[in-house]
Amino acid sequence: AYCVRTIRLSLRVMTSRDKKSVAVVGAGLVGSLQAIFMAKRGFRVDLFDFRQDMRSHPELGGRSRSINLTLSLRGREALRAAGVEEEVLAMAVPVHGRMIHSLSGEMSVQAYGK
């Protein structure tokens, strides 16, 4: 494996010259959250991921895609603890239910929280 993308976090809580460094491998949900927590604790964080940002990947011919994720209460609590909940929610789109596809081909809506 090799690193295609390196992201240097701009969160700078401490300014000492002898700041400890940490590398986080994997910029998925958990790795990104861990990088935020480490930066807030004063570490200089290098975040590595195998894949490039697919929204700007030249092989996709300029087409951008998104991966839809739902955010649970537990996920919101983690974002709140990291101090980024409001920023993430500003980009979020509320969902009120899920579509259920039966084996017979029928579809029905199942509301969240019901």
Buried (B, 14 or more C-beta within 10 A) or exposed (E): EEEEEEBEBEBEEEEEEEEEEBBBEBBEEEBBBBBBBBBBEBBBBBBBBEEEEEEEBEEEEEEEEEEEEEBEEEBBEBBEEBEBBEEBEEEEEEEEEEEEEEEEEEEEEEEEEE
